[in-house]
Amino acid sequence: MSTQNVLDVLQDAFLVLIRVGGPVLIVALVIGLVISIVQATTQIQEQTLSFVPKLFAILLTLVLLGTFMLNTLISFTDQLFAIIAGL
């Protein structure tokens, strides 16, 4: 296996990481930002106020996008096994 093949696999792995983890992180970031703005404007500094909505938003994101994430991981794993079998 050449260096270029290893770099291609690493590049694909990073792209899969972004595709799988990106939506969840973006949702958590947006919800956290909205809750922080609400907390700053109302001066309520309760820690659970930011945790619970994020938890539910992430759970909803995983329910809605779980099949996409799983299919992406399965496809990448199949590609890795094909590469390993070709060695």
Backbone bond lengths (Angstrom), bond angles and torsions (degrees), N, CA, C in turn:
res aa  C-N    CA-C-N  psi(-1)  N-CA   C-N-CA  omega(-1)  CA-C   N-CA-C  phi
1 M - - - 1.449 - - 1.525 108.02 -
2 S 1.314 115.18 126.52 1.459 119.24 -176.59 1.529 110.87 -84.96
3 T 1.299 113.42 170.72 1.459 119.78 179.65 1.524 110.93 -64.02
4 Q 1.314 116.86 -37.04 1.465 120.79 179.89 1.530 111.20 -64.40
5 N 1.324 117.18 -38.59 1.466 120.36 177.43 1.527 111.46 -63.88
6 V 1.321 116.04 -41.14 1.466 120.43 178.74 1.519 110.10 -64.43
7 L 1.327 117.10 -42.36 1.461 120.73 178.73 1.530 111.46 -65.15
8 D 1.324 117.11 -36.71 1.466 120.26 176.79 1.524 111.32 -64.75
9 V 1.319 116.69 -41.54 1.470 120.35 178.38 1.525 110.25 -65.52
10 L 1.322 117.29 -41.40 1.468 120.58 178.13 1.527 111.56 -64.53
11 Q 1.317 116.67 -40.04 1.459 120.25 177.75 1.528 110.34 -63.29
12 D 1.329 116.88 -44.36 1.458 120.13 177.21 1.529 111.35 -63.03
13 A 1.322 116.71 -37.77 1.472 120.35 179.37 1.523 110.93 -64.74
14 F 1.322 117.50 -41.03 1.459 120.07 178.51 1.529 111.62 -67.10
15 L 1.336 116.93 -37.70 1.457 119.97 177.37 1.528 111.31 -65.90
16 V 1.320 116.33 -39.60 1.468 119.99 176.62 1.520 109.63 -65.31
17 L 1.312 117.48 -40.29 1.462 121.36 177.87 1.524 111.27 -59.99
18 I 1.320 116.82 -41.49 1.463 120.75 178.49 1.521 110.70 -68.00
19 R 1.331 117.15 -41.97 1.466 120.42 -179.68 1.523 111.95 -66.06
20 V 1.320 117.20 -37.05 1.468 120.24 -176.66 1.524 111.17 -82.66
21 G 1.302 117.76 -45.12 1.459 120.35 -175.69 1.513 114.84 -89.41
22 G 1.318 116.92 -21.51 1.447 121.14 -175.75 1.521 115.35 -58.75
23 P 1.331 118.06 -51.65 1.470 117.96 -178.16 1.528 113.61 -59.03
24 V 1.308 117.37 -40.65 1.461 120.65 -179.61 1.525 110.24 -66.59
25 L 1.318 116.83 -42.79 1.466 120.19 -179.92 1.521 111.88 -66.88
26 I 1.329 116.88 -38.45 1.461 120.03 179.29 1.524 110.58 -66.27
27 V 1.330 117.12 -42.90 1.466 120.18 178.44 1.526 110.32 -62.58
28 A 1.316 117.54 -44.57 1.461 120.70 179.15 1.529 111.05 -62.99
29 L 1.317 116.99 -38.63 1.457 121.20 179.07 1.524 111.13 -65.57
30 V 1.320 117.18 -46.11 1.467 120.96 -178.39 1.525 110.62 -65.52
31 I 1.334 117.12 -46.00 1.460 120.23 179.54 1.535 110.32 -63.18
32 G 1.312 117.50 -42.23 1.465 120.76 177.90 1.511 112.25 -62.31
33 L 1.332 116.82 -39.63 1.463 120.65 178.45 1.524 111.18 -65.66
34 V 1.333 116.72 -44.19 1.468 120.52 179.51 1.525 110.36 -63.02
35 I 1.329 116.65 -44.92 1.468 119.90 -179.74 1.530 110.33 -65.40
36 S 1.319 117.57 -37.60 1.470 120.24 178.10 1.518 111.57 -64.22
37 I 1.326 116.82 -39.08 1.466 119.83 177.81 1.526 110.04 -65.85
38 V 1.333 116.64 -42.20 1.465 120.06 178.07 1.524 110.43 -63.10
39 Q 1.335 116.95 -42.64 1.463 119.88 179.30 1.530 111.48 -64.71
40 A 1.322 116.62 -37.57 1.466 119.30 -179.37 1.525 111.40 -70.01
41 T 1.310 116.26 -36.77 1.462 118.21 -178.60 1.526 112.20 -76.67
42 T 1.322 117.67 -32.92 1.463 120.21 -179.17 1.527 112.49 -96.28
43 Q 1.307 117.83 -7.95 1.460 124.60 -178.56 1.526 112.56 59.09
44 I 1.311 116.05 32.51 1.464 121.54 173.19 1.524 106.59 -95.18
45 Q 1.307 118.04 122.29 1.456 121.69 -176.38 1.527 111.47 -114.09
46 E 1.292 117.18 47.12 1.461 122.02 179.37 1.527 109.09 -87.94
47 Q 1.330 117.66 127.00 1.458 121.80 -176.51 1.529 112.64 -69.04
48 T 1.320 116.80 -36.02 1.464 118.90 -178.42 1.518 111.62 -71.41
49 L 1.320 117.93 -18.30 1.456 120.79 178.61 1.524 111.31 -63.98
50 S 1.309 117.88 -31.67 1.467 119.81 177.81 1.520 112.20 -90.83
51 F 1.320 117.44 -24.92 1.463 120.21 -175.60 1.524 112.27 -76.76
52 V 1.309 117.52 -46.70 1.467 121.50 -173.91 1.529 112.04 -65.45
53 P 1.339 120.79 -47.81 1.473 118.49 177.64 1.527 113.22 -61.95
54 K 1.337 116.56 -37.59 1.466 119.20 176.92 1.518 111.11 -62.36
55 L 1.321 116.21 -42.05 1.454 121.21 179.71 1.527 111.07 -60.10
56 F 1.336 116.29 -47.02 1.459 119.51 179.89 1.527 111.71 -68.10
57 A 1.318 118.20 -37.44 1.461 121.01 179.14 1.526 111.09 -66.67
58 I 1.319 116.94 -40.65 1.466 120.37 178.21 1.520 110.33 -67.38
59 L 1.314 116.97 -40.73 1.462 120.34 177.15 1.524 111.00 -61.48
60 L 1.323 117.33 -43.84 1.457 121.14 178.41 1.525 111.05 -64.42
61 T 1.321 117.18 -39.67 1.464 121.14 177.49 1.520 111.02 -63.11
62 L 1.328 116.80 -41.93 1.461 119.98 178.49 1.521 111.90 -66.17
63 V 1.323 116.92 -36.60 1.465 119.81 177.97 1.523 110.22 -67.09
64 L 1.329 116.85 -43.68 1.465 120.21 -176.87 1.523 113.28 -74.29
65 L 1.323 117.61 -37.64 1.464 121.32 -175.19 1.525 113.71 -108.35
66 G 1.329 117.33 8.41 1.461 120.22 -176.77 1.515 113.59 -61.64
67 T 1.324 117.03 -40.61 1.473 118.81 -179.51 1.522 111.14 -67.42
68 F 1.344 116.76 -38.53 1.459 119.89 176.54 1.529 110.88 -61.81
69 M 1.336 116.22 -44.06 1.462 120.42 -179.54 1.520 111.21 -65.09
70 L 1.323 115.95 -43.39 1.459 119.81 -179.65 1.525 111.33 -65.70
71 N 1.326 117.06 -42.16 1.469 120.06 178.27 1.519 111.77 -64.35
72 T 1.326 116.92 -36.01 1.465 120.67 177.07 1.523 110.73 -64.30
73 L 1.325 116.61 -44.39 1.469 120.53 179.18 1.524 111.56 -66.62
74 I 1.325 117.37 -39.55 1.467 120.86 179.09 1.521 110.23 -64.85
75 S 1.324 116.89 -42.62 1.460 120.81 178.84 1.526 111.15 -62.14
76 F 1.317 116.92 -43.90 1.462 120.40 179.15 1.528 111.02 -65.06
77 T 1.323 116.74 -40.16 1.463 120.54 178.64 1.523 110.74 -64.35
78 D 1.326 116.97 -40.77 1.464 120.15 176.33 1.522 111.38 -60.74
79 Q 1.334 116.40 -41.36 1.460 120.08 177.67 1.526 111.25 -62.90
80 L 1.337 116.53 -41.58 1.466 119.79 178.86 1.527 111.29 -63.61
81 F 1.330 116.59 -43.72 1.462 119.24 178.91 1.523 111.23 -64.29
82 A 1.323 117.86 -36.34 1.468 120.55 176.62 1.519 110.55 -64.58
83 I 1.323 117.51 -40.37 1.465 121.13 178.38 1.524 110.05 -65.72
84 I 1.330 116.43 -43.32 1.470 120.20 179.83 1.517 110.66 -64.06
85 A 1.327 116.47 -40.77 1.466 119.61 179.51 1.527 111.63 -66.51
86 G 1.328 117.12 -29.08 1.451 120.85 179.35 1.513 114.34 -76.78
87 L 1.313 117.62 -9.59 1.468 119.72 179.21 1.456 108.76 -76.34
